[in-house]
Amino acid sequence: MTQNGPPSLRRLFSDSLLALESWELHAIEQILKAPAINVDETSLRVDRKRFWIHVLSAGDITLKFLHRKRGPEAIEDIHIIPRYGGVIIHDCWASYLSYTHCGHGLCGSHLLRELTFI
C-alpha cells in the first residue's frame, strides 16, 4: 500500500472523477440548449465562513456550484449564464437582470412569497 492508498482505491476515485466530469460537461451542454432555465442561490456556512450554492436547472438536470461570492463574480466564474441565450427564470435579483443578452422570467414561488407578504 502506498501513501495515497491502494492502487485499486486510487483507480476507483480516478474513474469516478472522470465519470463525474463527463456528466457535468454533458449537463452544462443540456442546460445551455434548454429554452428556459431556473436559477437561484442560497447561502451556507463552511468552516464558519459564508459560501453560496448557485443552482441552475432545466428539465431533470440540476447543477449546483459552491462559490465564495453571490454576485456577478460568481456568475462569471461559473460561466453558464454568460453563455446562455434562452430565458432565465429567477427571483428578480439585479445580478441576473444585468444579463441583457437573454430573456427573463420571474419565479412564481418568489412572486407568491412577495404577494403573501403584502
C-alpha positions as a Markdown table, in Angstrom:
| # | Residue | x | y | z |
|---|---|---|---|---|
| 1 | Met | 0.0 | 0.0 | 0.0 |
| 2 | Thr | 1.3 | 3.4 | -0.9 |
| 3 | Gln | 1.0 | 6.7 | 1.0 |
| 4 | Asn | -2.0 | 7.6 | -1.1 |
| 5 | Gly | -3.9 | 4.4 | -0.6 |
| 6 | Pro | -4.0 | 1.1 | -2.5 |
| 7 | Pro | -3.9 | 1.3 | -6.3 |
| 8 | Ser | -7.5 | -0.1 | -6.7 |
| 9 | Leu | -8.8 | 2.7 | -4.5 |
| 10 | Arg | -6.9 | 5.4 | -6.4 |
| 11 | Arg | -8.3 | 3.9 | -9.6 |
| 12 | Leu | -11.8 | 4.0 | -8.3 |
| 13 | Phe | -11.5 | 7.7 | -7.3 |
| 14 | Ser | -9.9 | 8.5 | -10.7 |
| 15 | Asp | -12.6 | 6.7 | -12.7 |
| 16 | Ser | -15.3 | 8.3 | -10.6 |
| 17 | Leu | -13.8 | 11.8 | -11.1 |
| 18 | Leu | -13.7 | 11.2 | -14.9 |
| 19 | Ala | -17.3 | 10.0 | -15.0 |
| 20 | Leu | -18.4 | 13.0 | -13.0 |
| 21 | Glu | -16.5 | 15.4 | -15.2 |
| 22 | Ser | -18.1 | 13.8 | -18.3 |
| 23 | Trp | -21.6 | 14.0 | -16.7 |
| 24 | Glu | -21.1 | 17.7 | -15.7 |
| 25 | Leu | -19.9 | 18.7 | -19.2 |
| 26 | His | -23.0 | 16.9 | -20.7 |
| 27 | Ala | -25.3 | 18.5 | -18.1 |
| 28 | Ile | -23.9 | 22.0 | -18.8 |
| 29 | Glu | -24.4 | 21.4 | -22.6 |
| 30 | Gln | -28.0 | 20.4 | -21.9 |
| 31 | Ile | -28.6 | 23.5 | -19.7 |
| 32 | Leu | -27.2 | 25.7 | -22.4 |
| 33 | Lys | -29.5 | 24.2 | -25.0 |
| 34 | Ala | -32.7 | 24.5 | -22.9 |
| 35 | Pro | -35.2 | 27.2 | -23.9 |
| 36 | Ala | -35.6 | 28.2 | -20.3 |
| 37 | Ile | -33.6 | 27.6 | -17.1 |
| 38 | Asn | -34.3 | 28.2 | -13.4 |
| 39 | Val | -31.6 | 29.9 | -11.4 |
| 40 | Asp | -31.3 | 30.7 | -7.7 |
| 41 | Glu | -28.7 | 30.9 | -5.0 |
| 42 | Thr | -28.7 | 30.2 | -1.2 |
| 43 | Ser | -26.1 | 30.7 | 1.4 |
| 44 | Leu | -24.5 | 28.2 | 3.8 |
| 45 | Arg | -21.6 | 28.1 | 6.2 |
| 46 | Val | -18.4 | 26.2 | 5.6 |
| 47 | Asp | -15.9 | 26.4 | 8.5 |
| 48 | Arg | -17.9 | 29.4 | 9.8 |
| 49 | Lys | -17.5 | 31.2 | 6.5 |
| 50 | Arg | -20.4 | 32.2 | 4.3 |
| 51 | Phe | -20.5 | 30.5 | 0.9 |
| 52 | Trp | -23.2 | 30.4 | -1.8 |
| 53 | Ile | -24.7 | 27.5 | -3.6 |
| 54 | His | -25.7 | 28.6 | -7.1 |
| 55 | Val | -28.3 | 26.4 | -8.7 |
| 56 | Leu | -29.2 | 26.1 | -12.4 |
| 57 | Ser | -31.8 | 23.7 | -13.6 |
| 58 | Ala | -33.8 | 22.7 | -16.7 |
| 59 | Gly | -36.0 | 19.6 | -17.0 |
| 60 | Asp | -34.5 | 16.8 | -15.0 |
| 61 | Ile | -31.0 | 18.3 | -14.8 |
| 62 | Thr | -29.9 | 20.3 | -11.8 |
| 63 | Leu | -26.4 | 21.8 | -11.3 |
| 64 | Lys | -25.1 | 23.2 | -8.1 |
| 65 | Phe | -21.9 | 25.2 | -7.7 |
| 66 | Leu | -20.3 | 26.3 | -4.5 |
| 67 | His | -18.8 | 29.7 | -4.6 |
| 68 | Arg | -17.4 | 32.2 | -2.1 |
| 69 | Lys | -19.4 | 35.0 | -3.7 |
| 70 | Arg | -23.0 | 35.6 | -4.5 |
| 71 | Gly | -22.9 | 38.3 | -7.2 |
| 72 | Pro | -21.6 | 38.8 | -10.7 |
| 73 | Glu | -18.2 | 37.5 | -9.9 |
| 74 | Ala | -19.7 | 34.1 | -9.1 |
| 75 | Ile | -22.0 | 34.1 | -12.1 |
| 76 | Glu | -19.0 | 34.9 | -14.4 |
| 77 | Asp | -16.8 | 32.2 | -12.7 |
| 78 | Ile | -19.5 | 29.6 | -13.1 |
| 79 | His | -19.7 | 30.7 | -16.8 |
| 80 | Ile | -23.1 | 29.3 | -17.7 |
| 81 | Ile | -25.4 | 32.4 | -17.7 |
| 82 | Pro | -22.9 | 34.5 | -19.7 |
| 83 | Arg | -23.1 | 31.8 | -22.5 |
| 84 | Tyr | -26.8 | 31.2 | -22.3 |
| 85 | Gly | -29.2 | 32.6 | -24.9 |
| 86 | Gly | -32.6 | 31.4 | -23.6 |
| 87 | Val | -34.9 | 32.7 | -20.8 |
| 88 | Ile | -33.6 | 32.6 | -17.2 |
| 89 | Ile | -36.3 | 32.3 | -14.6 |
| 90 | His | -35.3 | 33.9 | -11.3 |
| 91 | Asp | -36.2 | 36.0 | -8.3 |
| 92 | Cys | -35.7 | 39.4 | -9.9 |
| 93 | Trp | -32.3 | 39.8 | -8.4 |
| 94 | Ala | -30.4 | 42.6 | -10.1 |
| 95 | Ser | -27.3 | 40.5 | -10.8 |
| 96 | Tyr | -29.5 | 38.2 | -13.0 |
| 97 | Leu | -31.3 | 41.2 | -14.7 |
| 98 | Ser | -27.9 | 42.6 | -15.7 |
| 99 | Tyr | -27.6 | 39.9 | -18.3 |
| 100 | Thr | -29.4 | 41.6 | -21.2 |
| 101 | His | -28.5 | 39.0 | -23.9 |
| 102 | Cys | -31.0 | 36.5 | -22.5 |
| 103 | Gly | -34.7 | 36.7 | -21.7 |
| 104 | His | -36.0 | 36.9 | -18.2 |
| 105 | Gly | -39.0 | 35.4 | -16.4 |
| 106 | Leu | -39.9 | 35.8 | -12.7 |
| 107 | Cys | -40.2 | 32.8 | -10.5 |
| 108 | Gly | -43.7 | 32.1 | -9.4 |
| 109 | Ser | -42.7 | 30.9 | -5.9 |
| 110 | His | -40.8 | 34.1 | -5.3 |
| 111 | Leu | -43.7 | 36.2 | -6.6 |
| 112 | Leu | -46.2 | 34.3 | -4.3 |
| 113 | Arg | -43.9 | 34.8 | -1.3 |
| 114 | Glu | -43.8 | 38.6 | -2.0 |
| 115 | Leu | -47.6 | 38.8 | -2.6 |
| 116 | Thr | -48.2 | 36.9 | 0.7 |
| 117 | Phe | -46.0 | 39.5 | 2.5 |
| 118 | Ile | -48.2 | 42.3 | 1.1 |
